[in-house]
Amino acid sequence: MNYLAHLYLADDHPHSLLGNLAGDFLRGAAVVAPELREGIARHRAVDAFTDAHPAVARSRARLSPRWGLYARVLVDVFYDHVLAGQWKQHHPEPLEHFAMRVYRTLGAHAHLLPPRLAEAAPRMIQHNWLLAYATVEGVGEILRRMSGRSRRGMDLAPAAADLSRELAALQADFAEFFPQLRAHVGFAKP
């Protein structure tokens, strides 16, 4: 899962939100604030479950072979698009309010953020990454920015066409997968 789903699966406590987000910004045995460790553990449990799920594997197989190993991250982003599109079914708080709460939490607890997240947080807020998932155009922009950080210089933005073409099938895969993920991590919200 990508940022939106990890934040969604966090408890409503600021430390849980930050820890669930921080997991994508850590490498190796990074030193982290103790307050974030529980959220980071949940983040890793989500990733492990996601990587092994057959519906997620089907989603990866739906993408153009040209994406190769990038299919994993593309499906994570695409599932965030599906979640954003169905947000009202999954969360009582409007997505816009949730995103603003996350951004305020990042600012208020900047001293707890691992360095890579502290560096990314201003861009996340400035470009409103969490709301960008709601549109195919926003996903295309997310993929364009990810391309700039790609070790191999792969242009991922054209993968938005895969999202448009396979959206119904990705939604079906997500509908099978997401309730099982929620149960796996003991997520209790509606």
NORWO-V719038 format. One record per residue. SS is DSSP state (H for helix, E for strand, L for the rest). BURIAL is # if it has 24 or more other ideal C-beta (glycine too) atoms within 12 Angstrom, else .. Layout:
# NORWO-V719038
SS&BURIAL + SS&BURIAL
This chain:
# NORWO-V719038
L&# + L&# + H&# + H&# + H&# + H&# + H&# + H&# + L&# + L&# + L&. + L&. + L&. + H&# + H&# + H&# + H&# + H&# + H&# + H&# + H&# + H&# + H&# + H&# + H&# + L&# + L&. + L&. + L&. + L&. + L&. + L&# + L&# + H&. + H&. + H&# + H&# + H&# + H&# + H&# + H&. + H&# + H&# + H&# + H&# + H&# + H&# + H&. + H&# + H&# + H&. + H&. + L&# + H&. + H&# + H&# + H&. + H&. + H&# + H&# + H&. + H&# + L&# + L&. + H&. + H&. + H&# + H&. + H&. + H&# + H&# + H&# + H&# + H&# + H&# + H&# + H&# + H&# + H&# + H&# + H&# + H&# + H&# + H&# + H&# + L&# + H&# + H&. + H&. + H&# + L&# + L&. + L&. + L&. + H&# + H&. + H&. + H&# + H&# + H&. + H&# + H&# + H&# + H&. + H&# + H&# + H&. + H&. + L&# + H&. + H&. + H&# + L&# + L&# + H&. + H&. + H&# + H&. + H&. + H&# + H&# + H&. + H&. + H&# + H&. + H&. + L&. + L&# + H&# + H&# + H&# + H&# + L&# + L&# + L&. + H&# + H&. + H&# + H&# + H&# + H&# + H&# + H&# + H&. + H&. + H&# + H&# + H&. + H&. + L&. + L&. + L&. + L&. + L&. + L&. + L&# + H&# + H&. + H&# + H&# + H&. + H&# + H&# + H&. + H&. + H&# + H&# + H&. + H&# + H&# + H&# + H&. + H&# + H&# + H&. + H&. + H&# + H&# + H&. + H&. + H&# + H&# + H&. + H&. + L&# + L&. + L&# + L&. + L&. + L&.
